[in-house]
Amino acid sequence: MTLEHRMATLREQGVHTVMATFTDLHGVPKGKLVPLEALPSAVDSGAGFAGPSIVGTGLPRMGARSEYHGRVVPESLRPLPWLPGVAHAVCDGFAGGEPLETCSRQLLRRQLARLRQRGWTFHVGIEPEFFLLRRGEDGRWGVADGEDRLGKPSYDLKAIVRNHGFLDDMRRHLTALGFALQQMDHEDATGQYEINYRHDEALAAADRYQLFKLTAHAVADQRGMVFSCMPKPLAGAPGSGLHFHLSLTDELGCPVMADADGPMGLNATGLQFAAGLLEHGDALAALCAPTVNSYKRLAVSDSASGTTWSPVWKAAGDNNRTCLVRTVAGRIEWRLPDASCNAYVALAATLAAGLDGIDRELPAPEAIDADLYQRHAAGESMPPRLPRDLHDACAALRADAILRDDVGVAFCDQFLALKQAEWDAWAQQVGDWELERYADSF
């Protein structure tokens, strides 16, 4: 379809403005509004932004490369059902006429180009978990639904009925945006939900997830709530993961990693891919669990609901949710990412690690058929665990030359500088827990 045809169709749909969006280093959707008449320029040369004003670009304050140009991807244009007259568009980042190496979408595109050289396609199903929160009159954050107080709230239908307005708005809007919805449920923590939709090719899956977030923020705001991707906002409760279901197909559409009769349902290639994830697990933690708060989810802890699914140990198992890599139906579920990650970056790094496992023919991981939490409680020997905090995860990324080179040194340098500053800021804070524990103790 030509751009002129797309514009004519949008006009017929009542669209007068395009929301040209990109994703910053933190995974946050950003952008500007562009009149529909200016769309050809936004496609050809890009919507212009001041590069240093965008987190993580590394662009200077002057010169030809000080401008960030977001080139609209025409195929991504969709009218926004919750913002009449406005169409959403995804942008690729450019500077000085070249693809910007610190643009997270370009990061994923480069990894997928490596994959296409093998004749393979990367398919990803993303499972968004999130909280619905509200800031109280006392300034403190809490669950938006004050009646959501069950000790074990998983699949609570009463909460679903109370919040059906939000959920049904999401159903209507996501369906209008082309999402193939599969299910919605209340998760293991109070105020926590999950909405599932059909998998897609990796770049489309990441684009779709960003549109999901944009929609959820808007719908929650319209109802006086906050859609929160904070990994663990509630102490003593499970956190929000962003699990990736991964599979590869060849040029004929045949599975590259699956073997129903193989260990954990994988063939040699699939086992090598899984081994690559575990080999680079510490460094991947920085990119897939990128906040100070992330490591309160990735902790051996009790949960008020009696269940926790956080993947603490670097292990693989067939349908074993206590492992970092869970295999199911011939695909790999990568359980490390949380809701605060940049999906483009996490997918790019995940793919890079898996391909490294294939290229180096890493040995197959042991299949764990035990509950690792029970083994840990019994004092048994355990697989290596993930980093305990963001500082250690960033140190692992800094030390992993293979992953940094494959993902992109320029991006990783920007990422590590920002995350070091985040850790330093956190290390200087004094919280309520410390005051209660230490103020009058010595």
C-alpha positions as CSV (number, residue, x, y, z in Angstrom):
1,M,0.0,0.0,0.0
2,T,1.4,3.4,-0.9
3,L,1.8,6.2,1.6
4,E,-0.8,8.2,-0.3
5,H,-3.3,5.4,0.0
6,R,-2.6,5.0,3.7
7,M,-3.1,8.8,4.2
8,A,-6.4,8.7,2.3
9,T,-7.6,5.8,4.4
10,L,-6.7,7.6,7.6
11,R,-8.6,10.7,6.5
12,E,-11.7,8.5,5.8
13,Q,-11.3,7.3,9.4
14,G,-11.3,10.8,10.7
15,V,-7.6,11.0,11.5
16,H,-6.0,14.4,11.3
17,T,-2.9,13.9,13.4
18,V,-0.2,11.3,13.8
19,M,1.4,10.4,17.2
20,A,5.0,9.7,16.1
21,T,6.5,7.5,18.9
22,F,9.9,6.2,19.8
23,T,11.1,4.3,22.9
24,D,13.8,5.8,25.1
25,L,16.6,3.7,26.8
26,H,14.3,3.1,29.8
27,G,11.6,1.6,27.6
28,V,9.3,4.5,28.0
29,P,7.2,5.5,24.9
30,K,7.9,9.1,23.9
31,G,7.0,11.2,20.8
32,K,5.2,14.2,19.4
33,L,2.0,15.0,17.4
34,V,2.5,15.5,13.7
35,P,-0.3,16.9,11.3
36,L,-1.3,14.2,8.8
37,E,-0.3,16.5,6.0
38,A,3.3,16.4,7.3
39,L,3.4,12.6,7.4
40,P,5.5,12.2,4.1
41,S,8.3,14.2,5.6
42,A,8.1,12.2,8.9
43,V,8.4,9.0,6.8
44,D,11.3,10.2,4.6
45,S,13.5,12.3,6.9
46,G,11.8,11.8,10.3
47,A,10.1,13.8,12.9
48,G,12.7,15.9,14.6
49,F,13.7,15.8,18.3
50,A,16.5,17.4,20.3
51,G,18.8,14.4,20.8
52,P,20.2,15.3,24.2
53,S,16.7,15.7,25.5
54,I,16.1,11.9,25.0
55,V,17.4,9.6,27.7
56,G,20.3,7.4,26.6
57,T,20.9,8.7,23.0
58,G,24.5,9.9,23.8
59,L,23.9,12.7,21.2
60,P,25.8,16.0,21.5
61,R,24.2,19.4,22.1
62,M,25.4,20.8,18.8
63,G,26.2,19.7,15.3
64,A,24.5,17.5,12.6
65,R,24.2,14.6,15.0
66,S,22.5,16.6,17.8
67,E,19.2,16.0,16.1
68,Y,17.3,12.7,16.7
69,H,15.1,11.9,13.7
70,G,12.2,9.4,14.3
71,R,11.4,8.0,10.9
72,V,7.8,6.8,10.8
73,V,7.3,3.2,9.8
74,P,4.2,3.4,7.5
75,E,3.0,-0.1,8.2
76,S,2.6,0.8,11.9
77,L,0.0,3.5,11.4
78,R,-3.2,2.7,13.3
79,P,-6.0,5.0,14.5
80,L,-6.1,5.2,18.3
81,P,-9.6,4.2,19.5
82,W,-9.0,6.0,22.8
83,L,-7.8,9.3,21.2
84,P,-10.2,10.2,18.4
85,G,-8.6,11.8,15.3
86,V,-5.1,10.6,16.2
87,A,-3.2,7.7,14.6
88,H,-0.3,5.9,16.3
89,A,3.0,5.4,14.5
90,V,6.2,3.6,15.4
91,C,9.5,5.4,14.6
92,D,13.1,4.2,14.0
93,G,15.8,6.4,15.4
94,F,18.3,8.1,13.0
95,A,21.0,10.7,13.5
96,G,23.1,12.3,10.8
97,G,21.2,10.3,8.2
98,E,22.4,7.0,9.7
99,P,20.6,4.5,12.0
100,L,21.2,5.5,15.6
101,E,23.2,2.8,17.3
102,T,21.7,3.8,20.7
103,C,18.1,3.5,19.4
104,S,16.6,0.5,21.1
105,R,14.4,-0.4,18.1
106,Q,17.5,-0.3,15.8
107,L,19.2,-2.5,18.3
108,L,16.6,-5.2,17.8
109,R,16.6,-4.7,14.1
110,R,20.3,-5.4,13.9
111,Q,20.0,-8.7,15.8
112,L,17.1,-9.8,13.5
113,A,19.3,-8.9,10.5
114,R,21.9,-11.4,11.8
115,L,19.1,-14.0,12.2
116,R,17.8,-13.4,8.6
117,Q,21.3,-14.3,7.3
118,R,20.6,-17.8,8.6
119,G,17.1,-17.9,7.0
120,W,15.4,-17.9,10.5
121,T,12.5,-15.9,12.0
122,F,12.2,-15.1,15.7
123,H,8.7,-15.4,17.2
124,V,7.9,-14.0,20.6
125,G,4.9,-14.1,22.8
126,I,5.0,-11.4,25.5
127,E,3.1,-11.8,28.8
128,P,2.4,-8.4,30.4
129,E,1.8,-8.5,34.2
130,F,1.1,-5.1,35.8
131,F,-0.4,-3.4,38.9
132,L,-3.3,-0.9,39.1
133,L,-2.2,1.6,41.7
134,R,-3.3,4.9,43.1
135,R,-1.5,7.5,45.3
136,G,-3.4,8.2,48.5
137,E,-4.1,11.5,50.2
138,D,-1.1,10.8,52.4
139,G,1.1,10.7,49.3
140,R,1.8,7.0,49.6
141,W,1.2,4.5,46.8
142,G,-1.3,1.6,47.2
143,V,-3.5,-0.7,45.3
144,A,-6.2,1.2,43.4
145,D,-9.0,-1.2,44.4
146,G,-9.3,-0.8,48.2
147,E,-11.4,-4.0,48.3
148,D,-8.7,-6.1,46.8
149,R,-7.4,-7.6,50.1
150,L,-7.4,-11.4,49.7
151,G,-4.3,-13.2,51.1
152,K,-4.3,-15.4,47.9
153,P,-6.0,-13.3,45.2
154,S,-5.0,-15.3,42.1
155,Y,-8.0,-15.5,39.7
156,D,-10.2,-13.5,42.0
157,L,-13.5,-13.0,40.1
158,K,-14.8,-10.4,42.6
159,A,-11.9,-8.2,41.8
160,I,-12.3,-8.8,38.1
161,V,-16.0,-7.7,38.4
162,R,-15.1,-4.6,40.4
163,N,-12.4,-3.6,37.7
164,H,-14.4,-4.8,34.7
165,G,-14.6,-1.2,33.4
166,F,-10.9,-1.0,33.0
167,L,-10.6,-4.5,31.7
168,D,-13.4,-4.1,29.2
169,D,-12.0,-0.8,27.9
170,M,-8.7,-2.6,27.4
171,R,-10.5,-5.4,25.5
172,R,-12.3,-2.9,23.2
173,H,-9.3,-0.8,22.5
174,L,-6.8,-3.6,22.0
175,T,-9.2,-5.4,19.7
176,A,-9.7,-2.3,17.6
177,L,-5.9,-2.0,17.4
178,G,-5.5,-5.5,16.0
179,F,-4.5,-7.4,19.1
180,A,-5.7,-11.1,19.1
181,L,-6.6,-11.3,22.8
182,Q,-6.5,-14.6,24.6
183,Q,-7.3,-14.0,28.2
184,M,-7.3,-11.6,31.2
185,D,-6.9,-12.6,34.8
186,H,-6.1,-11.4,38.3
187,E,-2.6,-12.4,39.2
188,D,-0.9,-13.5,42.5
189,A,-0.7,-10.1,44.2
190,T,-3.4,-7.7,45.2
191,G,-4.0,-5.1,42.4
192,Q,-2.1,-7.2,39.9
193,Y,-3.4,-8.3,36.5
194,E,-2.2,-10.0,33.3
195,I,-3.6,-9.6,29.8
196,N,-2.4,-12.2,27.2
197,Y,-2.6,-11.8,23.4
198,R,-1.2,-13.8,20.4
199,H,2.5,-14.0,19.7
200,D,4.2,-12.3,16.7
201,E,7.5,-11.8,14.9
202,A,9.9,-10.3,17.4
203,L,10.0,-6.7,16.1
204,A,6.2,-6.6,15.7
205,A,5.8,-8.1,19.2
206,A,7.9,-5.4,20.7
207,D,6.1,-2.7,18.8
208,R,2.8,-4.2,19.9
209,Y,3.9,-4.3,23.6
210,Q,4.8,-0.6,23.5
211,L,1.3,0.1,22.1
212,F,-0.2,-2.1,24.8
213,K,1.6,0.0,27.5
214,L,0.5,3.3,25.9
215,T,-3.1,2.1,25.8
216,A,-3.0,0.8,29.4
217,H,-1.6,4.1,30.7
218,A,-4.4,6.0,28.9
219,V,-7.2,3.8,30.1
220,A,-6.0,3.6,33.7
221,D,-5.6,7.4,33.7
222,Q,-9.1,7.9,32.5
223,R,-10.3,5.9,35.4
224,G,-8.2,7.6,38.1
225,M,-5.7,4.9,38.4
226,V,-2.0,4.3,37.5
227,F,-1.0,1.4,35.2
228,S,2.3,0.4,36.9
229,C,5.2,-1.5,35.4
230,M,7.1,-1.3,38.7
231,P,8.4,-4.9,39.2
232,K,7.6,-5.2,42.9
233,P,5.5,-2.4,44.4
234,L,4.2,-4.5,47.3
235,A,6.5,-6.0,50.0
236,G,5.6,-9.7,50.8
237,A,3.8,-10.2,47.5
238,P,4.9,-11.5,44.0
239,G,6.2,-9.0,41.5
240,S,5.4,-8.5,37.8
241,G,7.3,-10.4,35.2
242,L,7.3,-9.9,31.5
243,H,7.9,-13.4,30.4
244,F,9.0,-14.1,26.8
245,H,7.9,-17.2,24.9
246,L,10.5,-17.8,22.2
247,S,10.7,-19.9,19.1
248,L,12.6,-19.9,15.8
249,T,11.4,-21.1,12.4
250,D,13.3,-21.6,9.1
251,E,12.4,-20.3,5.6
252,L,9.8,-23.1,5.3
253,G,8.2,-22.2,8.6
254,C,9.5,-25.3,10.3
255,P,10.6,-25.2,14.0
256,V,14.3,-24.7,14.4
257,M,14.6,-25.6,18.1
258,A,11.7,-28.0,18.9
259,D,11.8,-31.8,19.1
260,A,9.0,-33.5,20.9
261,D,11.2,-36.5,21.6
262,G,14.2,-34.4,22.7
263,P,15.3,-33.4,26.2
264,M,12.9,-30.8,27.5
265,G,11.1,-30.9,24.1
266,L,14.1,-29.3,22.4
267,N,16.6,-30.4,19.7
268,A,20.4,-29.8,19.9
269,T,19.9,-26.2,18.5
270,G,17.3,-25.4,21.1
271,L,19.4,-26.8,23.9
272,Q,22.3,-24.6,22.7
273,F,20.1,-21.6,22.6
274,A,18.9,-22.3,26.2
275,A,22.6,-22.8,27.2
276,G,23.5,-19.4,25.8
277,L,20.7,-17.7,27.9
278,L,22.1,-19.4,31.1
279,E,25.7,-18.6,30.1
280,H,25.0,-14.9,29.8
281,G,22.3,-14.9,32.5
282,D,24.1,-12.5,34.9
283,A,24.7,-9.9,32.2
284,L,21.2,-10.4,30.8
285,A,19.9,-9.6,34.2
286,A,21.0,-6.0,33.9
287,L,19.1,-5.5,30.6
288,C,16.0,-7.7,31.4
289,A,15.7,-6.6,35.1
290,P,17.1,-3.0,34.8
291,T,16.0,-1.3,38.1
292,V,16.9,-1.3,41.7
293,N,13.4,-2.6,42.5
294,S,13.8,-5.5,40.0
295,Y,16.0,-7.4,42.5
296,K,13.3,-7.4,45.1
297,R,11.3,-9.5,42.7
298,L,14.4,-11.7,41.9
299,A,14.8,-12.8,45.5
300,V,14.2,-15.9,47.6
301,S,11.3,-14.6,49.6
302,D,8.0,-15.6,51.1
303,S,4.8,-14.4,49.5
304,A,1.6,-13.5,51.2
305,S,-0.2,-15.5,48.5
306,G,1.8,-18.6,49.3
307,T,3.4,-18.7,45.8
308,T,6.2,-17.0,44.1
309,W,7.4,-17.6,40.6
310,S,10.5,-15.4,40.6
311,P,13.4,-17.2,38.7
312,V,16.3,-16.9,41.1
313,W,18.5,-19.7,39.9
314,K,20.2,-20.2,36.5
315,A,18.6,-23.5,35.5
316,A,16.3,-25.0,32.9
317,G,13.4,-27.4,33.3
318,D,10.5,-28.9,31.3
319,N,7.4,-26.9,32.4
320,N,9.3,-25.9,35.6
321,R,8.3,-22.4,36.7
322,T,11.0,-22.3,39.4
323,C,13.7,-22.3,36.6
324,L,15.0,-19.3,34.7
325,V,14.4,-21.2,31.5
326,R,11.2,-23.1,31.3
327,T,10.5,-25.2,28.2
328,V,6.9,-25.8,27.2
329,A,5.4,-27.3,24.0
330,G,8.7,-27.0,22.1
331,R,9.4,-23.4,22.9
332,I,11.5,-21.6,25.5
333,E,9.9,-19.4,28.1
334,W,12.5,-16.9,29.3
335,R,11.4,-15.9,32.8
336,L,14.0,-13.2,33.6
337,P,12.5,-10.1,32.1
338,D,10.3,-7.9,34.3
339,A,7.7,-5.2,33.6
340,S,10.3,-2.4,33.8
341,C,12.5,-3.6,31.0
342,N,12.8,-2.1,27.5
343,A,11.3,-4.9,25.4
344,Y,13.4,-4.1,22.3
345,V,16.6,-4.2,24.3
346,A,15.7,-7.3,26.3
347,L,14.7,-9.2,23.2
348,A,17.8,-8.1,21.3
349,A,20.1,-9.2,24.2
350,T,18.1,-12.4,24.6
351,L,18.5,-13.3,21.0
352,A,22.2,-12.4,21.0
353,A,22.8,-14.7,24.0
354,G,20.9,-17.5,22.4
355,L,22.7,-17.2,19.1
356,D,26.1,-17.2,20.9
357,G,25.1,-20.5,22.6
358,I,24.3,-21.9,19.1
359,D,27.5,-20.6,17.5
360,R,29.7,-21.9,20.3
361,E,27.8,-25.1,20.5
362,L,27.5,-24.8,24.3
363,P,26.7,-28.0,26.2
364,A,23.0,-28.7,26.9
365,P,21.9,-27.5,30.4
366,E,20.8,-30.1,32.9
367,A,17.1,-30.6,33.0
368,I,15.8,-29.8,36.5
369,D,12.7,-31.7,37.5
370,A,12.5,-30.5,41.1
371,D,11.0,-27.5,42.8
372,L,14.0,-25.3,43.3
373,Y,12.4,-23.4,46.2
374,Q,11.8,-26.7,48.0
375,R,15.4,-27.8,47.3
376,H,16.7,-24.4,48.7
377,A,14.5,-24.7,51.8
378,A,15.9,-28.2,52.4
379,G,19.5,-27.0,52.2
380,E,20.3,-29.0,49.1
381,S,22.9,-28.0,46.6
382,M,21.6,-25.4,44.1
383,P,22.3,-24.1,40.6
384,P,24.2,-20.8,40.5
385,R,21.9,-17.9,41.3
386,L,21.4,-14.6,39.5
387,P,22.9,-11.4,40.7
388,R,21.4,-10.1,43.9
389,D,21.2,-6.5,42.9
390,L,21.5,-4.1,40.1
391,H,25.1,-3.2,41.0
392,D,26.2,-6.8,40.5
393,A,24.1,-7.3,37.4
394,C,25.7,-4.2,35.8
395,A,29.2,-5.4,36.8
396,A,28.4,-8.7,35.0
397,L,27.3,-6.8,31.9
398,R,30.4,-4.7,32.0
399,A,32.5,-7.9,32.2
400,D,30.6,-9.8,29.4
401,A,32.5,-8.7,26.3
402,I,30.7,-11.1,24.0
403,L,27.2,-9.9,24.9
404,R,28.2,-6.2,25.0
405,D,29.8,-6.5,21.5
406,D,26.8,-8.4,20.1
407,V,24.2,-6.0,21.6
408,G,26.2,-2.9,20.8
409,V,29.0,-1.2,22.9
410,A,27.6,2.3,22.3
411,F,24.2,1.4,23.8
412,C,25.7,-0.6,26.6
413,D,28.0,2.3,27.6
414,Q,25.0,4.6,27.8
415,F,22.9,2.0,29.7
416,L,25.7,1.3,32.2
417,A,26.3,5.0,32.9
418,L,22.7,5.7,33.6
419,K,22.3,2.5,35.8
420,Q,25.4,3.3,37.8
421,A,23.9,6.7,38.5
422,E,20.6,5.0,39.5
423,W,22.4,2.7,41.9
424,D,24.5,5.5,43.4
425,A,21.3,7.5,44.0
426,W,19.6,4.5,45.6
427,A,22.6,3.8,47.8
428,Q,22.3,7.3,49.3
429,Q,18.7,6.9,50.4
430,V,17.6,6.1,54.0
431,G,14.2,4.4,54.1
432,D,11.6,3.5,56.7
433,W,12.9,0.0,57.1
434,E,16.3,1.3,58.1
435,L,14.9,3.9,60.5
436,E,12.6,1.3,62.2
437,R,15.4,-1.2,62.5
438,Y,18.3,1.0,63.5
439,A,17.2,4.4,64.9
440,D,17.0,3.3,68.6
441,S,18.8,0.0,68.4
442,F,22.3,0.7,69.5
